[in-house]
Amino acid sequence: MKVTVFGAGYVGLVQSAVLAEAGYHVVCVENDLNKVLKLKKGIIHLYEPGLMQLVKKNLKKNRLKFTTNLKYGIKHGLIQFIAVGTPIKNHQIDTSAVYNIVAKIAKYMENDKIILEKSTVPIGTSEKIFCLMQKILKYRNNNLTFDIVFNPEFLKEGTAVSDCMYPERKFLEQISKIFEKELGRTHVLKYIHAGCGYGGSCFPKDIKELIFKSKSLGYNPKLLNAVEEINMIQKNKLFKLIQYHFGPNLYKKIFALWGLSFKPNTDDIREASSCTLMESLWSYGAIIQAFDPKAMKAINAIYGKRNNLKLMKNKESTLERADALIICTEWKNFYFPDFKIIKSKLKNPIIFDGRNLYNPKYLKHHGFIYYGIGRGESCVKLKN
Ligand SMILES: NC(=O)c1ccc[n+]([C@@H]2O[C@H](COP(=O)([O-])OP(=O)(O)OC[C@H]3O[C@@H](n4cnc5c(N)ncnc54)[C@H](O)[C@@H]3O)[C@@H](O)[C@H]2O)c1
């Protein structure tokens, strides 16, 4: 079967590669020419375990093609997956890229199509897509038909390939359940652990959009408000602990920072706690020496060259002359470090552990001052 996927981001590229692996003939339409040129050579612009191999294998087998040519994509697939970005703008999801594609499908389709919507969109979008399709097809005066399937994406970056190959569950047209807490609950359970806050492209956006939508319907979503508020508090927690320890003035203090991506096994830094923390530290004059196994390029693209950020080649080199160590992302590589090395390299044996990776008692016994989230020194020091 032939399928088309619009968007070669975390969702679209994974979907394309997995469908190709399952034997479908996939055309992935991406409007960023640079990405397409690289993808055609098997070079992928994002980090996702197992994805590069899958892309390369299926390019070779000729089951996966990348293009910027929208008309070619529309002609190709019976199923048209929409997986383009829908960023938040002014507290609302910007769905313009989705409608843009829908309009083009209606304009150029030459046979019946199934439109499969994967991008995160507000409640009521399927209906609007339906009306837009009908309007354009009516204008074209032909008898083509179409179906719309809403298939929200549940992949977790870092395990996206296996999530897509072996999905836990499939929801169809159950978006209304969001307001009945179903989705909210599963997401909340999956994402919220004690730590320095959640990030990423999806969950924060879902929460913001649902709060906005609820309020516009005259409903005060207390649970969602609390989720967002708590996350803001958690994101500021490490900074507060650092200021508690060192005092408000952090001028020329050097911090070793382990982990920049919003979670392990991804290079995605959208809404990452590390960014919130770094910006706070910089505003008080601190210098950061950071390491992340995959997200350094993305951080460099946002913050560029600056005197107060040094991206180091490994986790050990961040420790040189640093006043303390901070953990922001729970990469496996950070789970069992050599604490002797850490102690010998740091100016002070202080660890701010935003992911509660280490045992407070063990570290105290070995001469460290350890702040976790709600444990170690932090328990008694901060109320929030
Ligand atoms: N990343 C996740 O973990 C995740 C999980 C669930 C849902 N989602 C949702 O899925 C959607 C895609 O997310 P993502 O993380 O893959 O985004 P992304 O920003 O990584 O990728 C989107 C891609 O779409 C491309 N694009 C934009 N407009 C286009 C157009 N008109 N034609 C072709 N390509 C176009 C962009 O260039 C980009 O490469 C979003 O709505 C997101 O909220 C993402």
PDBQT file of the ligand as one rigid body, heavy atoms in Angstrom, charges set to zero:
ROOT
HETATM    1  N1  LIG A 401       7.590  14.936  19.293  1.00  0.00    +0.000 N 
HETATM    2  C1  LIG A 401       6.740  14.263  20.027  1.00  0.00    +0.000 C 
HETATM    3  O1  LIG A 401       7.122  13.524  20.934  1.00  0.00    +0.000 OA
HETATM    4  C2  LIG A 401       5.277  14.320  19.728  1.00  0.00    +0.000 A 
HETATM    5  C3  LIG A 401       4.414  13.436  20.426  1.00  0.00    +0.000 A 
HETATM    6  C4  LIG A 401       3.039  13.506  20.198  1.00  0.00    +0.000 A 
HETATM    7  C5  LIG A 401       2.541  14.452  19.309  1.00  0.00    +0.000 A 
HETATM    8  N2  LIG A 401       3.385  15.302  18.660  1.00  0.00    +0.000 N 
HETATM    9  C6  LIG A 401       2.778  16.255  17.719  1.00  0.00    +0.000 C 
HETATM   10  O2  LIG A 401       3.069  15.850  16.398  1.00  0.00    +0.000 OA
HETATM   11  C7  LIG A 401       3.290  16.997  15.574  1.00  0.00    +0.000 C 
HETATM   12  C8  LIG A 401       4.675  16.964  14.998  1.00  0.00    +0.000 C 
HETATM   13  O3  LIG A 401       5.606  17.006  16.072  1.00  0.00    +0.000 OA
HETATM   14  P1  LIG A 401       7.166  16.867  15.832  1.00  0.00    +0.000 P 
HETATM   15  O4  LIG A 401       7.802  16.788  17.170  1.00  0.00    +0.000 OA
HETATM   16  O5  LIG A 401       7.413  15.784  14.825  1.00  0.00    +0.000 OA
HETATM   17  O6  LIG A 401       7.470  18.300  15.197  1.00  0.00    +0.000 OA
HETATM   18  P2  LIG A 401       8.801  18.762  14.467  1.00  0.00    +0.000 P 
HETATM   19  O7  LIG A 401       8.829  20.240  14.607  1.00  0.00    +0.000 OA
HETATM   20  O8  LIG A 401       9.954  17.947  14.920  1.00  0.00    +0.000 OA
HETATM   21  O9  LIG A 401       8.528  18.371  12.936  1.00  0.00    +0.000 OA
HETATM   22  C9  LIG A 401       7.565  18.964  12.125  1.00  0.00    +0.000 C 
HETATM   23  C10 LIG A 401       8.096  18.944  10.703  1.00  0.00    +0.000 C 
HETATM   24  O10 LIG A 401       7.072  19.386   9.820  1.00  0.00    +0.000 OA
HETATM   25  C11 LIG A 401       7.677  20.158   8.799  1.00  0.00    +0.000 C 
HETATM   26  N3  LIG A 401       6.662  20.972   8.149  1.00  0.00    +0.000 N 
HETATM   27  C12 LIG A 401       6.035  22.084   8.616  1.00  0.00    +0.000 A 
HETATM   28  N4  LIG A 401       5.124  22.521   7.716  1.00  0.00    +0.000 NA
HETATM   29  C13 LIG A 401       5.165  21.653   6.664  1.00  0.00    +0.000 A 
HETATM   30  C14 LIG A 401       4.468  21.568   5.427  1.00  0.00    +0.000 A 
HETATM   31  N5  LIG A 401       3.542  22.465   5.102  1.00  0.00    +0.000 N 
HETATM   32  N6  LIG A 401       4.757  20.542   4.603  1.00  0.00    +0.000 NA
HETATM   33  C15 LIG A 401       5.701  19.620   4.942  1.00  0.00    +0.000 A 
HETATM   34  N7  LIG A 401       6.413  19.674   6.088  1.00  0.00    +0.000 NA
HETATM   35  C16 LIG A 401       6.129  20.667   6.942  1.00  0.00    +0.000 A 
HETATM   36  C17 LIG A 401       8.748  20.956   9.559  1.00  0.00    +0.000 C 
HETATM   37  O11 LIG A 401       9.736  21.471   8.692  1.00  0.00    +0.000 OA
HETATM   38  C18 LIG A 401       9.285  19.894  10.506  1.00  0.00    +0.000 C 
HETATM   39  O12 LIG A 401      10.358  19.162   9.946  1.00  0.00    +0.000 OA
HETATM   40  C19 LIG A 401       3.048  18.212  16.471  1.00  0.00    +0.000 C 
HETATM   41  O13 LIG A 401       1.704  18.593  16.355  1.00  0.00    +0.000 OA
HETATM   42  C20 LIG A 401       3.327  17.661  17.846  1.00  0.00    +0.000 C 
HETATM   43  O14 LIG A 401       2.655  18.384  18.844  1.00  0.00    +0.000 OA
HETATM   44  C21 LIG A 401       4.729  15.243  18.842  1.00  0.00    +0.000 A 
ENDROOT
TORSDOF 0
